[in-house]
Amino acid sequence: MKILAFGKIVELLGKTELELDNMPNTDILLGFLQQQYPELKNMKFSLAVNKKQVTGNTEIPQGAEVALLPPFSGG
């Protein structure tokens, strides 16, 4: 699966994209990312799976694109 990062999350990860395997749901993905990048635990962000924002634990289909979205502001 492809992980896309935006905003301050890019600064934290040091890259705009990651490639990961064997992440069947968003809880497992978040656990892995927070283990690799502990600073993520203190950041507020949302997830989108295949361009649809998700809440709670969501299944991630094989070959999906997951976006890490920081809070948006604007008007």
N, CA, C and O of each residue as an XYZ file, in Angstrom:
300
protein
N       0.840     -1.181      0.000
C       0.000      0.000      0.000
C       0.881      1.238      0.000
O       2.028      1.206      0.444
N       0.330      2.311     -0.498
C       1.054      3.575     -0.540
C       0.495      4.486      0.550
O      -0.717      4.665      0.664
N       1.393      5.056      1.345
C       1.017      6.018      2.380
C       1.458      7.391      1.902
O       2.637      7.593      1.611
N       0.532      8.334      1.816
C       0.835      9.699      1.410
C       0.749     10.613      2.624
O      -0.222     10.561      3.380
N       1.757     11.444      2.808
C       1.781     12.371      3.940
C       1.623     13.805      3.427
O       2.053     14.137      2.323
N       0.999     14.640      4.252
C       0.773     16.036      3.895
C       1.119     16.937      5.065
O       1.129     16.501      6.216
N       1.404     18.204      4.762
C       1.632     19.220      5.791
C       2.775     18.872      6.732
O       3.828     18.398      6.304
N       2.555     19.113      8.018
C       3.589     18.891      9.022
C       3.987     17.423      9.140
O       5.076     17.113      9.625
N       3.122     16.527      8.706
C       3.440     15.103      8.769
C       4.609     14.788      7.836
O       5.427     13.922      8.144
N       4.695     15.482      6.700
C       5.829     15.295      5.787
C       7.129     15.647      6.505
O       8.117     14.919      6.400
N       7.129     16.757      7.230
C       8.326     17.168      7.973
C       8.730     16.104      8.981
O       9.915     15.815      9.147
N       7.756     15.529      9.643
C       8.015     14.512     10.658
C       8.575     13.225     10.040
O       9.540     12.657     10.551
N       7.970     12.773      8.948
C       8.409     11.534      8.308
C       9.670     11.715      7.481
O      10.420     10.765      7.257
N       9.898     12.947      7.028
C      11.048     13.210      6.177
C      10.822     12.831      4.723
O      11.762     12.847      3.928
N       9.584     12.489      4.362
C       9.250     12.130      2.983
C       7.750     12.265      2.784
O       6.982     12.310      3.745
N       7.345     12.329      1.520
C       5.925     12.491      1.215
C       5.206     11.163      1.027
O       3.978     11.111      1.094
N       5.962     10.075      0.789
C       5.342      8.773      0.547
C       6.095      7.657      1.254
O       7.316      7.705      1.404
N       5.345      6.655      1.684
C       5.900      5.416      2.224
C       5.227      4.260      1.508
O       4.080      4.380      1.078
N       5.924      3.148      1.376
C       5.331      1.913      0.845
C       5.349      0.882      1.974
O       6.409      0.596      2.529
N       4.194      0.325      2.317
C       4.093     -0.659      3.385
C       3.290     -1.869      2.914
O       2.475     -1.778      1.997
N       3.542     -3.003      3.565
C       2.799     -4.232      3.283
C       2.158     -4.740      4.564
O       2.565     -4.367      5.665
N       1.166     -5.583      4.414
C       0.548     -6.305      5.535
C      -0.018     -5.392      6.622
O       0.226     -5.610      7.809
N      -0.756     -4.393      6.225
C      -1.467     -3.524      7.168
C      -2.956     -3.685      6.882
O      -3.507     -2.939      6.072
N      -3.620     -4.647      7.532
C      -5.005     -4.967      7.172
C      -6.042     -3.938      7.602
O      -7.135     -3.887      7.038
N      -5.703     -3.100      8.617
C      -6.676     -2.093      9.054
C      -5.963     -0.868      9.600
O      -4.750     -0.877      9.808
N      -6.734      0.183      9.826
C      -6.136      1.458     10.222
C      -5.547      1.421     11.634
O      -4.576      2.128     11.903
N      -6.105      0.620     12.537
C      -5.524      0.531     13.885
C      -4.114     -0.047     13.835
O      -3.210      0.461     14.498
N      -3.924     -1.102     13.055
C      -2.592     -1.703     12.930
C      -1.640     -0.732     12.243
O      -0.486     -0.604     12.653
N      -2.104     -0.054     11.216
C      -1.274      0.935     10.525
C      -0.843      2.041     11.476
O       0.338      2.384     11.534
N      -1.790      2.604     12.223
C      -1.446      3.688     13.155
C      -0.469      3.214     14.222
O       0.462      3.940     14.569
N      -0.665      2.017     14.743
C       0.258      1.474     15.731
C       1.671      1.370     15.180
O       2.638      1.726     15.853
N       1.783      0.880     13.949
C       3.091      0.756     13.303
C       3.729      2.125     13.103
O       4.897      2.323     13.436
N       2.959      3.074     12.558
C       3.505      4.409     12.295
C       3.930      5.104     13.589
O       4.966      5.768     13.624
N       3.136      4.955     14.651
C       3.491      5.598     15.927
C       4.706      4.937     16.565
O       5.442      5.587     17.307
N       4.924      3.668     16.290
C       6.119      2.994     16.789
C       7.349      3.500     16.028
O       8.396      3.742     16.627
N       7.219      3.659     14.716
C       8.332      4.124     13.889
C       8.598      5.624     14.057
O       9.742      6.073     13.987
N       7.543      6.376     14.277
C       7.613      7.843     14.392
C       6.843      8.270     15.639
O       5.700      8.713     15.532
N       7.456      8.144     16.830
C       6.735      8.412     18.092
C       6.108      9.807     18.177
O       5.140     10.003     18.912
N       6.644     10.766     17.440
C       6.092     12.125     17.478
C       4.669     12.179     16.931
O       3.927     13.116     17.225
N       4.283     11.177     16.134
C       2.917     11.138     15.599
C       1.872     11.010     16.704
O       0.726     11.423     16.526
N       2.265     10.436     17.850
C       1.312     10.268     18.951
C       0.777     11.609     19.440
O      -0.341     11.690     19.949
N       1.586     12.667     19.284
C       1.206     13.992     19.776
C       0.567     14.862     18.703
O       0.209     16.010     18.968
N       0.422     14.332     17.503
C      -0.151     15.118     16.407
C      -1.604     14.713     16.161
O      -1.972     13.544     16.277
N      -2.405     15.702     15.823
C      -3.778     15.418     15.407
C      -3.781     15.329     13.880
O      -3.290     16.221     13.187
N      -4.342     14.238     13.379
C      -4.476     14.079     11.939
C      -5.577     13.056     11.669
O      -5.976     12.294     12.550
N      -6.043     13.063     10.452
C      -7.062     12.083     10.072
C      -6.523     11.223      8.939
O      -5.486     11.520      8.345
N      -7.245     10.158      8.660
C      -6.845      9.218      7.620
C      -7.881      9.196      6.508
O      -9.079      9.353      6.744
N      -7.395      9.001      5.307
C      -8.273      8.752      4.165
C      -7.780      7.481      3.484
O      -6.586      7.336      3.221
N      -8.691      6.568      3.201
C      -8.370      5.330      2.496
C      -9.003      5.422      1.114
O     -10.219      5.546      0.971
N      -8.148      5.357      0.105
C      -8.615      5.499     -1.282
C      -9.476      6.750     -1.458
O     -10.550      6.705     -2.057
N      -8.982      7.852     -0.927
C      -9.566      9.196     -1.073
C     -10.874      9.397     -0.320
O     -11.597     10.357     -0.587
N     -11.191      8.499      0.626
C     -12.387      8.671      1.460
C     -11.946      8.745      2.912
O     -11.324      7.819      3.434
N     -12.278      9.867      3.563
C     -11.898     10.041      4.961
C     -12.600      9.001      5.825
O     -13.790      8.735      5.653
N     -11.847      8.413      6.761
C     -12.385      7.357      7.609
C     -12.229      7.723      9.076
O     -11.351      8.504      9.442
N     -13.086      7.153      9.911
C     -12.972      7.292     11.357
C     -13.053      5.904     11.958
O     -13.673      5.007     11.386
N     -12.435      5.728     13.098
C     -12.445      4.424     13.731
C     -11.591      3.434     12.955
O     -10.931      3.792     11.980
N     -11.613      2.195     13.398
C     -10.820      1.165     12.745
C     -11.490      0.762     11.440
O     -12.651      0.353     11.432
N     -10.758      0.879     10.338
C     -11.292      0.620      9.007
C     -10.388     -0.355      8.276
O      -9.164     -0.248      8.339
N     -10.995     -1.305      7.583
C     -10.218     -2.250      6.772
C      -9.511     -1.505      5.647
O     -10.066     -0.587      5.044
N      -8.276     -1.917      5.376
C      -7.500     -1.327      4.277
C      -7.370     -2.392      3.184
O      -6.718     -3.414      3.396
N      -7.983     -2.163      2.015
C      -7.888     -3.149      0.939
C      -6.456     -3.282      0.415
O      -5.655     -2.355      0.531
N      -6.147     -4.436     -0.156
C      -4.838     -4.669     -0.763
C      -4.575     -3.609     -1.828
O      -5.453     -3.324     -2.643
N      -3.381     -3.022     -1.832
C      -3.014     -2.038     -2.845
C      -3.640     -0.672     -2.655
O      -3.636      0.144     -3.576
N      -4.180     -0.410     -1.469
C      -4.867      0.866     -1.216
C      -3.878      2.023     -1.117
O      -2.674      1.837     -0.941
N      -4.433      3.210     -1.236
C      -3.685      4.441     -0.999
C      -4.259      5.064      0.273
O      -5.460      5.320      0.361
N      -3.391      5.306      1.256
C      -3.821      5.878      2.532
C      -3.147      7.236      2.699
O      -1.928      7.350      2.570
N      -3.933      8.251      2.982
C      -3.405      9.600      3.176
C      -3.454      9.960      4.657
O      -4.445      9.692      5.337
N      -2.372     10.572      5.155
C      -2.306     11.110      6.509
C      -2.540     12.607      6.375
O      -1.700     13.330      5.839
N      -3.683     13.066      6.865
C      -4.132     14.434      6.638
C      -4.093     15.259      7.923
O      -4.821     14.962      8.871
N      -3.252     16.290      7.961
C      -3.250     17.169      9.131
C      -4.523     18.002      9.147
O      -5.240     18.063      8.148
N      -4.809     18.646     10.281
C      -6.007     19.503     10.324
C      -5.914     20.601      9.255
O      -4.855     21.190      9.037
N      -7.022     20.852      8.614
C      -7.079     21.897      7.586
C      -7.723     23.137      8.181
O      -8.633     23.052      9.006
N      -7.233     24.288      7.748
C      -7.882     25.531      8.162
C      -8.127     26.358      6.918
O      -7.514     26.133      5.874
N      -8.987     27.276      7.035
C      -9.286     28.120      5.878
C     -10.692     28.637      5.964
O     -11.389     28.415      6.954
N     -11.103     29.316      4.944
C     -12.439     29.844      5.001
C     -12.985     30.213      3.675
O     -14.121     30.678      3.583
